Amino acid sequence: MTTETVPGELQRPYSASGLTKRQRVVLLVLLVAQFMLAVDFSILNVALPAIGRGLGLPLGELQWIGTAFALAAAGFTLLFGRVADLFGRRRLFLLGLAVLGASSLVGGLATGPAVLVAARVAQGLATAAVTPAGLSLLTTSFPEGPLRDRALGLNGALMSAGFTTGAVLGGVLTDLLSWRWAFFVNVPVALAVLLVAPGVIRESRPEARPELDVPGALSVTLGLLSLVYGLTRAGAAGWGDALALGGLALGAALLLVFLAVERRAAAPLVPVAVLRRRSVVWGNAAGLIAFLTETSLVFLLTLYLQEVLGFSALAAGLSFGVLGLGTVLGGATAARLIAATGTRTALVTGGLVQAAATAALLLLGPGHSSLWLLLAATFVGGVGNMYVIVGFMVTATSGLPDREQGLATGLATMTQQIGITVGTPVMSAVVAARAGAHPSAAAVLDGVTLAVLVNAALVLVGVLSTGFLRRRAS
């Protein structure tokens, strides 16, 4: 039997009408941290060419700046989610923020590729610690119901807005100052959160600490590392590359070993009973497709804006500001939709809206007049995508005791990381297969159109599958 240490004020009766003063401060601190992490996912995308020139990193090696981050962030997130449950969520949250601030400073001061890549690995590890710990602090601070849904809605909105903001901010900082400021910008934010958080967020952890499932931790971490490496390698070298296929095969084998270990472990990293919960399964399935499709759509539209319409990197980044507005609106209204109709309706409605908006992009043409269609479709699609993401987070963390919230948010964060990692290589392969090795603007448009069709189809598959699984779970 475990108990949770939470602020006394947070144990008072809740009402859907408002938050207490402490709850507002706790929510603000956690949302600022999650927003900063979301910015980190995309802030370096536009800055990569400048980083290559500044550090003498060849064009073909630039992918390791992103891959190093993705490997650590996706590979360790499930492990750190469980560590947060066992050893203290606030402790891991603060430690991860300290590592993030320090590694960002090191990355900004880097004078060579090796130091920069090492800093990105540390940033990824920090993200793998802070994201599930922060989410579990949020879910344990608010009970299931309207307040938690509202908090998760705001969290989802700021995460998506942060991803979009990162693309814009990276271009602005690189053009006006230096690519180094894409790293430095994290330092004051991390420091501010570290100064405020200890005074408002109390520790949350079980009294009894079971032994950490070391075989399970090793197998799942190495399996995820291999899987993410295979995916990112395939995006750079093609899906027929031997190392990519080897990484994918090894990752799949290690994840099967992990499942076998968990069935026999006395204190499993992920209890099999949790994996058998239909809400966990279909919630994470919906989240995987939501993150996979929307983040890869940003990649596709970046290609369209720069290679077809001739936009600069900065102008292309600014064009996604409308998408950010859509995600903020979706996050702000998702909790109300869920309260009025339920999570299943929110997931299906959001998925259908996202699919329709994505399908509208099939009408994009070679002229600048298509920009209005792009802006309208991405705004509407952002609203729909956010309904799915908030529905996913509510579903994936519901029905579990507080002592397992780190596990639940770790699974949800792992789903998010894999979705972000998988999407771009898949869509990149579709475009490359259609457009050829040295494509013209017309060929790029043809490839992007096919990939948009695949993207819309995946969203529809997600709507149908999660709707079916949710009906069976009811």
N, C-alpha and C positions, 0 to 999 in steps of 0.2 A: 504494500500500500504506500502510495507516495502523496506528498502534499506539495503545494506550490506556494512560494513566498511572493506575494504581490502587494502592491501598495494598499493600505487600508481604505483609501478613498476610492480605489478601483473596485472594492468589494461591495460598495453601496448599491442599492437598487438602481437599475438603469431605466431610462425612458427613451423612447425614440425621438423625443423632441429636442434633446440637446446633450452636450457634453459638459462635464465638470471642468473646472479650470485646469486641474492636473491632467485630465484626459486630453485636453487641447494641447498642452505643452508636450506631453508624451507623443501624441500624434504628430505634432509639428517636427519634433526631433527625428522621429523615425522616418517620416516622409522626406525630409531634407536628405537624410543619408541614402535612402533608396533612389531618390532623384539623381544624386551625384553618381551612384553606381550605374544607373541607366545611361547617363551622359557618357560615361567611360566606354560603353559598348561601341559608340559610333564617332566619338570626337576625333579619333586619329585617322578615320577613313580618308578625309579630304587632305590631311596633312602628310600622308605617306610619301608622295613624291618629294616634298620638301625635306622630309627626314632622310630619305635616300641620298639626296644631294648633300645634305649637311654632314652626314656621317660616312659617306662613301659606300653606302649599301646598294648593291646591284638591284636592278628592277625585279629580277626573278627571286630575290631573297626577301623582298619587302613583306611577303605574306607571313613571314615568321613573327613579325610584330603583332599581327592579329592572332596567329595560331598559338603563340606562346601564352597569350591571355586566355584564349578559348580552352586550351588543354587544361590549364589549372582551374579555371572557373567551373567548367563542366565536370571535370574529373573528380574534384574533391567536395563538391557541394553536398552530396548525400551524406558523406562521412561527417562533414562539419555540422550538418543539420542534426545528426544524432549526438555528436559531441556537445552541442549546445544544450540538448536535453539532459545530458549526464553531468556536465560540469559547470553549467550556468550560462544562460542565454545572454545576460548583460555582460558577463565577463568576456565571452567570445566576441560579442558585438563591439565592445570597446577595444579589445586587442586587434580585431580585424581592421577597425578604423585607424588605429595607430600605424599598423603595417601599410595600409593604403596611403596615408599621408607621407610616410617615410619613403616608400617606393616611388611615389609620384615625384617627390623632390629629387630622388636619385635619377629617375628617368629624365627629368628636365635638365639635369646637370650632366647627363651622359656625354662622353666624348668619343665613344666607340660603340659599334653594334652590339658587342657582347654585353656591355653594361646595360644598354637599353633593353635588350631582350630579357635579361635577368630581372630588370625592374618590371617588365610586363608580366613575367611569371609571378612575381610577388604581388602585383596588382590583382592578378587572377585568383591567387590564393586568398587574398583579402576579400575579394568579392564573394568567393565560395563560403567564407565564414560569416561575413556581415549580412548577406542577403537572407539566408534562412534564419539566422539568429534574430535579425530585425523583424522579419515577418512573424516569427513565433512570439516575439515580445508583443507585437501588435495584436495577434489573435488571442493571446492569453490576457491581454489588457481589456479586451472587449468580449463579452459572452456572445454565443451564437444568437443571431437575430439582427434587428435593424441597425444597431450601432456598429456591429462588426461588419455588416454588409457595406455600411457607409464608409467605414475606415478603409476596407479593402477596395472600394470603388475609387476613393481618392488616391490610394496607393497605386492602383492600376493605371489611373489617368496620368499620374506624375511619372510612372515608369515609361509609358509610351511617349509622353511629352519629352521626357529626358532623352530618349533615343533620338527623337527628331531634333531636339535642341542641340544634341551633341554634333549632329551633322552640320547645323548652322554655325554653332560656336566654333567648331574646328576650323571652318573656312575663314571666319572673321578673325580669330586669333592668329592664324597662320599668315593671312594677308596683311594685317595691321601691325602685328608684333613679331612673333616667331612661333614655329611649331613647338618650341619648348614650353610655351604657355598653355598648350593643351594638357601638359602634365602639371605645371605649377598651379593651375586653377583649382586643383583638388586640395592643395595644402591648407589654405585658410578655411575652407569649408569643413574639412576633417577636423581641424583644430577647434573650430567653433562648436561642433557637435561633441567633441571630447570634453570640452569645458562645461557644457550644459547638461549632457546626458547623465553623468553620475548623480546629479542633484535631483533629478526628476524620475529616473527609471530605476526601480528597485530590482534586485536579483530575482530570478525565477528559475527554480531547478528542483528536482525531486530530492527528498531527504535521503532515500536509499539509492545508492549508485551501483547498479549492476556492472559487471565486468564488460569492457568493450569487446565486441565480437571482432577480434583481430583477423581471422581468416576471411570473414565476410567483408571487412573493411578493405583488406588487400585485394580481394578478387573483384569487388565492385569498382574500386578506384582504378585499378589497372585496366579493367574491362572498359570503363568509360574513357580513360585516356587513349586506349587503342582505338576505340570507336571514333572518337573525335579526331584523332590523328588521321585515320583512314578517310574520314569525310573531308577534312580540310586538304589533305593530299590529293584526293580525287578532284576537288575544285580547282587545284593548281595544275595538276599533271594529267587529268583525264581519268575517267572511270575504268579504263583498262590498265592503269598503272599497277605494277606488281606490288609495290609497297602499300598503295591504297587498298588493294584487295586483301593483302596480308593483314593490314591493320584492322579492317572490318571483320575478317574471319576470326582473328585472335580476340577482338573485342566481344564478338558474339559468343565465342567459346567460354571466355572468362565470365560473362554474365550468366551463362548456364551453370557454370561452377558455383557462382554466387547463390543462385536459387537453390542448388543442391545443399550448399553449406547452411543456408538459412533454415531449411527444413529440419536440420539435425542440431542446430546450435541451442545451447541452454539459454543464452541471452542474445538472441539474434539482433543484428543491426537493423533489419527491417522484418518485424514479425510477419510470418506468412498470413496470419489472420488479417493484417492490414492490407496486404496485397490482394486478398480475396474480396475486399469490400468493393462492391460495384461502384459506389460513389467515387472512390479513389481511382478506380480504373477508368471510368468514363469521363470523370472530371479532368484527369491528366491527359487523356486522349484528345479532348476538346482543346486544352491548352497547348498541346504540342502542335496541332494543326494551325491554331490561331497565331502563334508566334512564328511558325515556319512560313506561313503565307504572307503575313503583313511585312515582316522584315525583309523577306526576299523580294516583295513587290517594290519596296524602296530601292533595292539594288537595280531592279529592272527599269524603273522609272528614271533612275540616275543615268543609266545607259541611254535611255531615250532622250532625255534632256540634253546630255552632253554630246552624244555621238550623232543624233538625228537632228535636233534643233540647234546645236552648236552653243549651248549655254556654258558659261564658265562654271568651275566647281562651286564658287561662292553663290552664284545665281541659282544653280541647281539645288544647293542646300537651302537657300531661302524659300524656294518653291515648296518645300515640305513643311513650311510653317502652317499652312492650311490643314495639313494632316494632323499636326500637333493640336490645333484648335478642335478638330473633330474628336480626337482622343480625350481631350479635357472635358468636352461636353458629354461624351459617352460615359466617362468615369464619374462625372458629377450626377448623372441621372440614372446610372445602372442600378444603384441600391433601391431607388423608388420603383423601378420596373420589376426588380426581383421581389420586393415587398408586395407589389400589387398582383403579380402573375406567377411567381415562382422561378426557380433557377432554370428549369427545363425550358420554359417559354422564353426566358432571356437568352439562353444559349441558342435556341433555334431561330428566334427573331434576329438576333445579332448576326448569326451565320448567314441567314438569307439576305440581310441587308448588305453584308460584306461581299457576298457572292455576286449580287446584282451590281454593286458599285464596281467590282473588279471586272465583271463582264463588259460593262460600259466602256472600259479602257481598250477593248478590242477595236473601237472606232477611231483610235488615235491615228493621225495621218502625219505626213512629212512637214506640214506647215505650222507656223506659230499660232494659227487660229485654234489648234487642238489644245492649247494650254488651258483654256477655260474649261474644257471637258475634264482635263487631268485634275485641275484644282477642285472642281465640284465633286468628282468621283472619289478623290482621296479624302475629302472632308467627310462625305457620307460613309465611305468605307471605314474611316477611322472610328466613327461613332459605333458602327456595327461590330467592328473588331473589339472595341473596348467592352461592349456588352458580353461578348464571349469570354474575354479574359477575366472580367470580374466574376462572371458566373462560374468559370473554371476555378478561381481561387476560393470562392465561397464553398463550392462543392467539395474540392479536394481537402479542405480543412475542417469540414463539418462532421459531426458524429464521432469525433475522437476526443479523448480526455486531454486536459492541458499538458499532462506529462509526455504526450506523444505529438505535441504541436511542432516541435523542432523536426521530428521525423516527417510529418505531413508537409511542412513548408520546405524541408529539404527535398522531398520528392517533387513538389511543385516547382521549386527553383531549378532542379535538374531538368525537368521537362522544358522549362523556359530556355535554359542554356542550350539544350540539344536542338530545340526548335530553331533558335537563332543560328546555330552552327550549321544545321542541315540545309536550311532553306537556300542560302546563296549558292553553294556548290551545285545543288540540284538544278536551280534555274539557270545558272551559268552554263551548265552542260547542255541544257535545252537550247539556249541561245546559240552556243558555239556549234552545235550539231546542225542547226538550221542556217546560220549566217556564214559558216566557213571560217577558214584560218585568217584571211585578210579581207574582212567584210567592208563593203561600202555602206553609206548611210541607209540606203534602201534595204540592204541585206540585214543590217542591225534591226531596222524596224520590223522586218519579216520575222526575225528570230525573237524579238521582244513580244510580238503579237502572239506567237505560238506559246511562249512561256506564260504570258498572261492568261491564255486559255487553260493551260495546265493548272495555273494557280487558282483560277475560279473553280475548276473541277475539283481540286483538293478541298476547297472550302465547302463545296456541296457534299462531298464525301464525309467531311467532318460533321456537317449538320445532320445528315441521315444516320450516321453511325452513333453519334452521341444521343440523338433523339430516341433511337431504338434501344440503346443500352439503358437510358434513363427510364424508359417505359417498363423494361424488364426489372429494373431495380425498385420500381414503385410497388 
